Amino acid sequence: MQRALEAPEAGDAARREELVRLLGVHRGNISAVASEMGKARMQIQRWLKRYGVDAERFRR
């Protein structure tokens, strides 16, 4: 089933906000964000794609 057709999961907005916040703190370092969240780097990349967040914009 395609993600676009599914109803948003509870907590999606909060997860997206946390990703954006941590990307800012870690300057777009996906590995650091994954480590802080206790998740695999690949999971963070999946969430970034799902929420339409570009980690590059946080890199300075």
PDB file of N, CA, C and O in Angstrom:
ATOM      1  N   MET A   1       0.840  -1.181   0.000  1.00  0.00           N
ATOM      2  CA  MET A   1       0.000   0.000   0.000  1.00  0.00           C
ATOM      3  C   MET A   1       0.884   1.242   0.000  1.00  0.00           C
ATOM      4  O   MET A   1       1.908   1.282   0.683  1.00  0.00           O
ATOM      5  N   GLN A   2       0.496   2.233  -0.750  1.00  0.00           N
ATOM      6  CA  GLN A   2       1.273   3.456  -0.841  1.00  0.00           C
ATOM      7  C   GLN A   2       1.048   4.334   0.377  1.00  0.00           C
ATOM      8  O   GLN A   2      -0.069   4.441   0.883  1.00  0.00           O
ATOM      9  N   ARG A   3       2.116   4.958   0.840  1.00  0.00           N
ATOM     10  CA  ARG A   3       2.054   5.811   2.028  1.00  0.00           C
ATOM     11  C   ARG A   3       1.101   6.988   1.828  1.00  0.00           C
ATOM     12  O   ARG A   3       0.399   7.371   2.765  1.00  0.00           O
ATOM     13  N   ALA A   4       1.061   7.560   0.648  1.00  0.00           N
ATOM     14  CA  ALA A   4       0.253   8.745   0.398  1.00  0.00           C
ATOM     15  C   ALA A   4      -1.243   8.468   0.591  1.00  0.00           C
ATOM     16  O   ALA A   4      -2.010   9.390   0.869  1.00  0.00           O
ATOM     17  N   LEU A   5      -1.657   7.214   0.446  1.00  0.00           N
ATOM     18  CA  LEU A   5      -3.059   6.882   0.574  1.00  0.00           C
ATOM     19  C   LEU A   5      -3.449   6.529   2.002  1.00  0.00           C
ATOM     20  O   LEU A   5      -4.636   6.425   2.309  1.00  0.00           O
ATOM     21  N   GLU A   6      -2.473   6.344   2.874  1.00  0.00           N
ATOM     22  CA  GLU A   6      -2.743   5.973   4.252  1.00  0.00           C
ATOM     23  C   GLU A   6      -3.071   7.210   5.093  1.00  0.00           C
ATOM     24  O   GLU A   6      -2.632   8.320   4.794  1.00  0.00           O
ATOM     25  N   ALA A   7      -3.840   6.991   6.132  1.00  0.00           N
ATOM     26  CA  ALA A   7      -4.110   8.072   7.080  1.00  0.00           C
ATOM     27  C   ALA A   7      -2.838   8.356   7.875  1.00  0.00           C
ATOM     28  O   ALA A   7      -2.081   7.432   8.172  1.00  0.00           O
ATOM     29  N   PRO A   8      -2.596   9.605   8.219  1.00  0.00           N
ATOM     30  CA  PRO A   8      -1.395   9.928   9.008  1.00  0.00           C
ATOM     31  C   PRO A   8      -1.431   9.199  10.353  1.00  0.00           C
ATOM     32  O   PRO A   8      -2.472   9.101  11.001  1.00  0.00           O
ATOM     33  N   GLU A   9      -0.284   8.702  10.743  1.00  0.00           N
ATOM     34  CA  GLU A   9      -0.177   8.010  12.023  1.00  0.00           C
ATOM     35  C   GLU A   9      -0.188   9.034  13.154  1.00  0.00           C
ATOM     36  O   GLU A   9       0.247  10.174  12.990  1.00  0.00           O
ATOM     37  N   ALA A  10      -0.693   8.601  14.295  1.00  0.00           N
ATOM     38  CA  ALA A  10      -0.640   9.455  15.480  1.00  0.00           C
ATOM     39  C   ALA A  10       0.828   9.684  15.825  1.00  0.00           C
ATOM     40  O   ALA A  10       1.611   8.734  15.850  1.00  0.00           O
ATOM     41  N   GLY A  11       1.199  10.898  16.083  1.00  0.00           N
ATOM     42  CA  GLY A  11       2.577  11.208  16.444  1.00  0.00           C
ATOM     43  C   GLY A  11       3.453  11.602  15.275  1.00  0.00           C
ATOM     44  O   GLY A  11       4.614  11.958  15.470  1.00  0.00           O
ATOM     45  N   ASP A  12       2.915  11.545  14.046  1.00  0.00           N
ATOM     46  CA  ASP A  12       3.729  11.919  12.887  1.00  0.00           C
ATOM     47  C   ASP A  12       4.214  13.360  12.975  1.00  0.00           C
ATOM     48  O   ASP A  12       5.381  13.639  12.696  1.00  0.00           O
ATOM     49  N   ALA A  13       3.343  14.266  13.354  1.00  0.00           N
ATOM     50  CA  ALA A  13       3.726  15.680  13.435  1.00  0.00           C
ATOM     51  C   ALA A  13       4.801  15.883  14.498  1.00  0.00           C
ATOM     52  O   ALA A  13       5.757  16.630  14.290  1.00  0.00           O
ATOM     53  N   ALA A  14       4.639  15.219  15.628  1.00  0.00           N
ATOM     54  CA  ALA A  14       5.637  15.347  16.698  1.00  0.00           C
ATOM     55  C   ALA A  14       6.974  14.748  16.272  1.00  0.00           C
ATOM     56  O   ALA A  14       8.029  15.306  16.573  1.00  0.00           O
ATOM     57  N   ARG A  15       6.933  13.616  15.576  1.00  0.00           N
ATOM     58  CA  ARG A  15       8.173  12.993  15.108  1.00  0.00           C
ATOM     59  C   ARG A  15       8.875  13.894  14.098  1.00  0.00           C
ATOM     60  O   ARG A  15      10.095  14.052  14.141  1.00  0.00           O
ATOM     61  N   ARG A  16       8.100  14.483  13.191  1.00  0.00           N
ATOM     62  CA  ARG A  16       8.697  15.376  12.190  1.00  0.00           C
ATOM     63  C   ARG A  16       9.347  16.582  12.869  1.00  0.00           C
ATOM     64  O   ARG A  16      10.456  16.980  12.512  1.00  0.00           O
ATOM     65  N   GLU A  17       8.655  17.155  13.843  1.00  0.00           N
ATOM     66  CA  GLU A  17       9.208  18.301  14.571  1.00  0.00           C
ATOM     67  C   GLU A  17      10.502  17.928  15.284  1.00  0.00           C
ATOM     68  O   GLU A  17      11.461  18.699  15.284  1.00  0.00           O
ATOM     69  N   GLU A  18      10.526  16.743  15.891  1.00  0.00           N
ATOM     70  CA  GLU A  18      11.736  16.287  16.581  1.00  0.00           C
ATOM     71  C   GLU A  18      12.881  16.072  15.590  1.00  0.00           C
ATOM     72  O   GLU A  18      14.023  16.427  15.880  1.00  0.00           O
ATOM     73  N   LEU A  19      12.586  15.494  14.427  1.00  0.00           N
ATOM     74  CA  LEU A  19      13.618  15.317  13.402  1.00  0.00           C
ATOM     75  C   LEU A  19      14.204  16.658  12.970  1.00  0.00           C
ATOM     76  O   LEU A  19      15.421  16.818  12.888  1.00  0.00           O
ATOM     77  N   VAL A  20      13.329  17.612  12.699  1.00  0.00           N
ATOM     78  CA  VAL A  20      13.776  18.934  12.261  1.00  0.00           C
ATOM     79  C   VAL A  20      14.618  19.595  13.352  1.00  0.00           C
ATOM     80  O   VAL A  20      15.659  20.187  13.067  1.00  0.00           O
ATOM     81  N   ARG A  21      14.167  19.491  14.588  1.00  0.00           N
ATOM     82  CA  ARG A  21      14.919  20.081  15.707  1.00  0.00           C
ATOM     83  C   ARG A  21      16.309  19.450  15.818  1.00  0.00           C
ATOM     84  O   ARG A  21      17.309  20.159  15.936  1.00  0.00           O
ATOM     85  N   LEU A  22      16.367  18.134  15.781  1.00  0.00           N
ATOM     86  CA  LEU A  22      17.648  17.449  15.927  1.00  0.00           C
ATOM     87  C   LEU A  22      18.560  17.669  14.726  1.00  0.00           C
ATOM     88  O   LEU A  22      19.780  17.735  14.882  1.00  0.00           O
ATOM     89  N   LEU A  23      17.994  17.783  13.547  1.00  0.00           N
ATOM     90  CA  LEU A  23      18.817  18.090  12.373  1.00  0.00           C
ATOM     91  C   LEU A  23      19.473  19.459  12.543  1.00  0.00           C
ATOM     92  O   LEU A  23      20.627  19.651  12.157  1.00  0.00           O
ATOM     93  N   GLY A  24      18.742  20.404  13.116  1.00  0.00           N
ATOM     94  CA  GLY A  24      19.320  21.716  13.385  1.00  0.00           C
ATOM     95  C   GLY A  24      20.430  21.645  14.413  1.00  0.00           C
ATOM     96  O   GLY A  24      21.485  22.256  14.245  1.00  0.00           O
ATOM     97  N   VAL A  25      20.188  20.899  15.480  1.00  0.00           N
ATOM     98  CA  VAL A  25      21.183  20.751  16.546  1.00  0.00           C
ATOM     99  C   VAL A  25      22.453  20.093  16.009  1.00  0.00           C
ATOM    100  O   VAL A  25      23.566  20.502  16.340  1.00  0.00           O
ATOM    101  N   HIS A  26      22.268  19.069  15.177  1.00  0.00           N
ATOM    102  CA  HIS A  26      23.406  18.284  14.679  1.00  0.00           C
ATOM    103  C   HIS A  26      23.847  18.698  13.270  1.00  0.00           C
ATOM    104  O   HIS A  26      24.609  17.988  12.614  1.00  0.00           O
ATOM    105  N   ARG A  27      23.360  19.846  12.820  1.00  0.00           N
ATOM    106  CA  ARG A  27      23.758  20.413  11.520  1.00  0.00           C
ATOM    107  C   ARG A  27      23.602  19.438  10.362  1.00  0.00           C
ATOM    108  O   ARG A  27      24.476  19.335   9.501  1.00  0.00           O
ATOM    109  N   GLY A  28      22.483  18.725  10.350  1.00  0.00           N
ATOM    110  CA  GLY A  28      22.174  17.829   9.240  1.00  0.00           C
ATOM    111  C   GLY A  28      22.858  16.477   9.299  1.00  0.00           C
ATOM    112  O   GLY A  28      22.793  15.714   8.335  1.00  0.00           O
ATOM    113  N   ASN A  29      23.510  16.163  10.403  1.00  0.00           N
ATOM    114  CA  ASN A  29      24.209  14.890  10.545  1.00  0.00           C
ATOM    115  C   ASN A  29      23.200  13.800  10.904  1.00  0.00           C
ATOM    116  O   ASN A  29      22.747  13.708  12.045  1.00  0.00           O
ATOM    117  N   ILE A  30      22.859  12.986   9.922  1.00  0.00           N
ATOM    118  CA  ILE A  30      21.835  11.966  10.093  1.00  0.00           C
ATOM    119  C   ILE A  30      22.276  10.905  11.099  1.00  0.00           C
ATOM    120  O   ILE A  30      21.458  10.422  11.882  1.00  0.00           O
ATOM    121  N   SER A  31      23.534  10.542  11.088  1.00  0.00           N
ATOM    122  CA  SER A  31      24.038   9.546  12.040  1.00  0.00           C
ATOM    123  C   SER A  31      23.899  10.032  13.478  1.00  0.00           C
ATOM    124  O   SER A  31      23.537   9.259  14.364  1.00  0.00           O
ATOM    125  N   ALA A  32      24.185  11.303  13.710  1.00  0.00           N
ATOM    126  CA  ALA A  32      24.060  11.863  15.058  1.00  0.00           C
ATOM    127  C   ALA A  32      22.596  11.906  15.493  1.00  0.00           C
ATOM    128  O   ALA A  32      22.281  11.634  16.651  1.00  0.00           O
ATOM    129  N   VAL A  33      21.715  12.245  14.576  1.00  0.00           N
ATOM    130  CA  VAL A  33      20.277  12.265  14.887  1.00  0.00           C
ATOM    131  C   VAL A  33      19.807  10.849  15.237  1.00  0.00           C
ATOM    132  O   VAL A  33      19.082  10.651  16.212  1.00  0.00           O
ATOM    133  N   ALA A  34      20.225   9.879  14.438  1.00  0.00           N
ATOM    134  CA  ALA A  34      19.848   8.485  14.693  1.00  0.00           C
ATOM    135  C   ALA A  34      20.346   8.029  16.055  1.00  0.00           C
ATOM    136  O   ALA A  34      19.617   7.378  16.804  1.00  0.00           O
ATOM    137  N   SER A  35      21.571   8.366  16.370  1.00  0.00           N
ATOM    138  CA  SER A  35      22.151   7.975  17.651  1.00  0.00           C
ATOM    139  C   SER A  35      21.362   8.578  18.809  1.00  0.00           C
ATOM    140  O   SER A  35      21.050   7.885  19.778  1.00  0.00           O
ATOM    141  N   GLU A  36      21.043   9.852  18.712  1.00  0.00           N
ATOM    142  CA  GLU A  36      20.308  10.520  19.789  1.00  0.00           C
ATOM    143  C   GLU A  36      18.895   9.963  19.959  1.00  0.00           C
ATOM    144  O   GLU A  36      18.373   9.894  21.072  1.00  0.00           O
ATOM    145  N   MET A  37      18.283   9.564  18.838  1.00  0.00           N
ATOM    146  CA  MET A  37      16.926   9.022  18.906  1.00  0.00           C
ATOM    147  C   MET A  37      16.915   7.522  19.210  1.00  0.00           C
ATOM    148  O   MET A  37      15.855   6.942  19.446  1.00  0.00           O
ATOM    149  N   GLY A  38      18.090   6.899  19.204  1.00  0.00           N
ATOM    150  CA  GLY A  38      18.159   5.455  19.441  1.00  0.00           C
ATOM    151  C   GLY A  38      17.606   4.640  18.292  1.00  0.00           C
ATOM    152  O   GLY A  38      17.053   3.559  18.491  1.00  0.00           O
ATOM    153  N   LYS A  39      17.760   5.168  17.080  1.00  0.00           N
ATOM    154  CA  LYS A  39      17.237   4.516  15.876  1.00  0.00           C
ATOM    155  C   LYS A  39      18.373   4.252  14.896  1.00  0.00           C
ATOM    156  O   LYS A  39      19.461   4.815  15.020  1.00  0.00           O
ATOM    157  N   ALA A  40      18.105   3.398  13.932  1.00  0.00           N
ATOM    158  CA  ALA A  40      19.067   3.135  12.864  1.00  0.00           C
ATOM    159  C   ALA A  40      19.086   4.321  11.898  1.00  0.00           C
ATOM    160  O   ALA A  40      18.070   4.988  11.700  1.00  0.00           O
ATOM    161  N   ARG A  41      20.236   4.571  11.310  1.00  0.00           N
ATOM    162  CA  ARG A  41      20.387   5.660  10.340  1.00  0.00           C
ATOM    163  C   ARG A  41      19.383   5.509   9.190  1.00  0.00           C
ATOM    164  O   ARG A  41      18.812   6.493   8.718  1.00  0.00           O
ATOM    165  N   MET A  42      19.177   4.269   8.751  1.00  0.00           N
ATOM    166  CA  MET A  42      18.250   4.015   7.647  1.00  0.00           C
ATOM    167  C   MET A  42      16.823   4.411   8.021  1.00  0.00           C
ATOM    168  O   MET A  42      16.076   4.902   7.175  1.00  0.00           O
ATOM    169  N   GLN A  43      16.440   4.202   9.283  1.00  0.00           N
ATOM    170  CA  GLN A  43      15.103   4.599   9.726  1.00  0.00           C
ATOM    171  C   GLN A  43      14.941   6.109   9.655  1.00  0.00           C
ATOM    172  O   GLN A  43      13.886   6.601   9.254  1.00  0.00           O
ATOM    173  N   ILE A  44      15.972   6.845  10.038  1.00  0.00           N
ATOM    174  CA  ILE A  44      15.922   8.308   9.967  1.00  0.00           C
ATOM    175  C   ILE A  44      15.775   8.732   8.508  1.00  0.00           C
ATOM    176  O   ILE A  44      14.998   9.637   8.201  1.00  0.00           O
ATOM    177  N   GLN A  45      16.510   8.091   7.614  1.00  0.00           N
ATOM    178  CA  GLN A  45      16.403   8.428   6.190  1.00  0.00           C
ATOM    179  C   GLN A  45      14.996   8.151   5.656  1.00  0.00           C
ATOM    180  O   GLN A  45      14.473   8.923   4.852  1.00  0.00           O
ATOM    181  N   ARG A  46      14.386   7.057   6.101  1.00  0.00           N
ATOM    182  CA  ARG A  46      13.004   6.754   5.682  1.00  0.00           C
ATOM    183  C   ARG A  46      12.049   7.846   6.155  1.00  0.00           C
ATOM    184  O   ARG A  46      11.191   8.304   5.401  1.00  0.00           O
ATOM    185  N   TRP A  47      12.210   8.261   7.423  1.00  0.00           N
ATOM    186  CA  TRP A  47      11.341   9.308   7.958  1.00  0.00           C
ATOM    187  C   TRP A  47      11.554  10.629   7.228  1.00  0.00           C
ATOM    188  O   TRP A  47      10.591  11.342   6.950  1.00  0.00           O
ATOM    189  N   LEU A  48      12.797  10.960   6.916  1.00  0.00           N
ATOM    190  CA  LEU A  48      13.064  12.200   6.191  1.00  0.00           C
ATOM    191  C   LEU A  48      12.340  12.193   4.853  1.00  0.00           C
ATOM    192  O   LEU A  48      11.746  13.193   4.450  1.00  0.00           O
ATOM    193  N   LYS A  49      12.396  11.061   4.173  1.00  0.00           N
ATOM    194  CA  LYS A  49      11.708  10.949   2.886  1.00  0.00           C
ATOM    195  C   LYS A  49      10.195  11.041   3.079  1.00  0.00           C
ATOM    196  O   LYS A  49       9.513  11.749   2.338  1.00  0.00           O
ATOM    197  N   ARG A  50       9.674  10.326   4.076  1.00  0.00           N
ATOM    198  CA  ARG A  50       8.226  10.315   4.348  1.00  0.00           C
ATOM    199  C   ARG A  50       7.701  11.719   4.638  1.00  0.00           C
ATOM    200  O   ARG A  50       6.629  12.098   4.166  1.00  0.00           O
ATOM    201  N   TYR A  51       8.462  12.489   5.416  1.00  0.00           N
ATOM    202  CA  TYR A  51       8.004  13.814   5.832  1.00  0.00           C
ATOM    203  C   TYR A  51       8.474  14.941   4.908  1.00  0.00           C
ATOM    204  O   TYR A  51       8.161  16.108   5.144  1.00  0.00           O
ATOM    205  N   GLY A  52       9.217  14.594   3.867  1.00  0.00           N
ATOM    206  CA  GLY A  52       9.663  15.602   2.913  1.00  0.00           C
ATOM    207  C   GLY A  52      10.673  16.577   3.496  1.00  0.00           C
ATOM    208  O   GLY A  52      10.656  17.764   3.170  1.00  0.00           O
ATOM    209  N   VAL A  53      11.554  16.077   4.359  1.00  0.00           N
ATOM    210  CA  VAL A  53      12.567  16.921   4.993  1.00  0.00           C
ATOM    211  C   VAL A  53      13.902  16.667   4.307  1.00  0.00           C
ATOM    212  O   VAL A  53      14.310  15.518   4.135  1.00  0.00           O
ATOM    213  N   ASP A  54      14.580  17.738   3.916  1.00  0.00           N
ATOM    214  CA  ASP A  54      15.888  17.653   3.262  1.00  0.00           C
ATOM    215  C   ASP A  54      16.977  17.989   4.266  1.00  0.00           C
ATOM    216  O   ASP A  54      17.100  19.137   4.691  1.00  0.00           O
ATOM    217  N   ALA A  55      17.773  16.985   4.650  1.00  0.00           N
ATOM    218  CA  ALA A  55      18.841  17.180   5.634  1.00  0.00           C
ATOM    219  C   ALA A  55      19.895  18.162   5.139  1.00  0.00           C
ATOM    220  O   ALA A  55      20.562  18.808   5.947  1.00  0.00           O
ATOM    221  N   GLU A  56      20.053  18.281   3.843  1.00  0.00           N
ATOM    222  CA  GLU A  56      21.064  19.181   3.271  1.00  0.00           C
ATOM    223  C   GLU A  56      20.861  20.633   3.696  1.00  0.00           C
ATOM    224  O   GLU A  56      21.830  21.375   3.859  1.00  0.00           O
ATOM    225  N   ARG A  57      19.625  21.033   3.873  1.00  0.00           N
ATOM    226  CA  ARG A  57      19.366  22.446   4.218  1.00  0.00           C
ATOM    227  C   ARG A  57      19.842  22.806   5.627  1.00  0.00           C
ATOM    228  O   ARG A  57      19.927  23.985   5.973  1.00  0.00           O
ATOM    229  N   PHE A  58      20.153  21.789   6.442  1.00  0.00           N
ATOM    230  CA  PHE A  58      20.617  22.018   7.794  1.00  0.00           C
ATOM    231  C   PHE A  58      22.141  22.032   7.899  1.00  0.00           C
ATOM    232  O   PHE A  58      22.695  22.375   8.943  1.00  0.00           O
ATOM    233  N   ARG A  59      22.803  21.661   6.826  1.00  0.00           N
ATOM    234  CA  ARG A  59      24.270  21.597   6.837  1.00  0.00           C
ATOM    235  C   ARG A  59      24.835  22.973   6.541  1.00  0.00           C
ATOM    236  O   ARG A  59      24.414  23.661   5.612  1.00  0.00           O
ATOM    237  N   ARG A  60      25.805  23.351   7.364  1.00  0.00           N
ATOM    238  CA  ARG A  60      26.418  24.673   7.189  1.00  0.00           C
ATOM    239  C   ARG A  60      27.873  24.526   6.875  1.00  0.00           C
ATOM    240  O   ARG A  60      28.569  25.525   6.692  1.00  0.00           O
TER     241      ARG A  60
END
